[in-house]
Amino acid sequence: MSTTVSQIDQVKTTPWAGGREPFSVEYGKMMMWFFLLSDAFTFSSLLIAYGALRFSADVWPSAELVFQSVPGMIDHGAPLVFVGIMTFILIMSSVTMVLAVEAGHRNAKKEVSWWMIATVIGGFMFLGCQALEWAHLHHEGFWWGSVPKELDHFFKEGAVSATYTQQFANLFFTITGFHGFHVFSGVIINIVILINVLAGTYERRGSYLMVEKVGLYWHFVDLVWVFVFTFFYLV
């Protein structure tokens, strides 16, 4: 098998190519890092806004009381179980992506294909779980601009606030929706890369660097979910 790296994946060495200086990183990979940095600012702004509202409020809906169902199986009494399953699925999809990248370094086309398929399945499973959670919350009365009429069982303290509950709902659907859009985009990109892998595109190039690039994006999406999970479900 040829190990010749095509021009598109070579680290550029010309003065203006940005390949060797300052980090000896291939141009496309560096651009991906720049994109992820800008995206991190966006997510940080949203989570900081949530944190500012959350900790300035006198009362706030309790995550243990809001998220205590397993849609389709358990209506109440299983706090954070379903989101724990969602988180496990997304983390495992990150593991399969790591294995795909590692297989790419060995030019093992079949292994890259299988691990990419597993990653895509994990992404779809996470999105399906998120859709079920949204549907359940909407059925209970949570949505942008609306909250359930009876709020007592969503608060641990005696005081209840419809205003803070609405802020919670608005930010929850906005931030998790924004993250879900990133997951969906990542799944579509992974499918495109998988098609190229199956077609032998990267095998002919002699490099699976594109798999590594999309892997960076996928790991970023998983890392962001850790912060979303912490802010909404644990704090």
Stockholm file with secondary structure:
# STOCKHOLM 1.0

chainA/1-235         MSTTVSQIDQVKTTPWAGGREPFSVEYGKMMMWFFLLSDAFTFSSLLIAYGALRFSADVWPSAELVFQSVPGMIDHGAPLVFVGIMTFILIMSSVTMVLAVEAGHRNAKKEVSWWMIATVIGGFMFLGCQALEWAHLHHEGFWWGSVPKELDHFFKEGAVSATYTQQFANLFFTITGFHGFHVFSGVIINIVILINVLAGTYERRGSYLMVEKVGLYWHFVDLVWVFVFTFFYLV
#=GR chainA/1-235 SS CCCCCCGGGSCCCSTTSCSSTTTCCCHHHHHHHHHHHHHHHHHHHHHHHHHHHHHHCSCCCCHHHHSCCBTTTBSSSCTTHHHHHHHHHHHHHHHHHHHHHHHHHTTCHHHHHHHHHHHHHHHHHHHHHHHHHHHHHHHHTCBTTBCCSCCGGGCSSSCCCHHHHHHHHHHHHHHHHHHHHHHHHHHHHHHHHHHHHHTTHHHHHTCCHHHHHHHHHHHHHHHHHHHHHIIIIIC
#=GC SS_cons         CCCCCCGGGSCCCSTTSCSSTTTCCCHHHHHHHHHHHHHHHHHHHHHHHHHHHHHHCSCCCCHHHHSCCBTTTBSSSCTTHHHHHHHHHHHHHHHHHHHHHHHHHTTCHHHHHHHHHHHHHHHHHHHHHHHHHHHHHHHHTCBTTBCCSCCGGGCSSSCCCHHHHHHHHHHHHHHHHHHHHHHHHHHHHHHHHHHHHHTTHHHHHTCCHHHHHHHHHHHHHHHHHHHHHIIIIIC
//
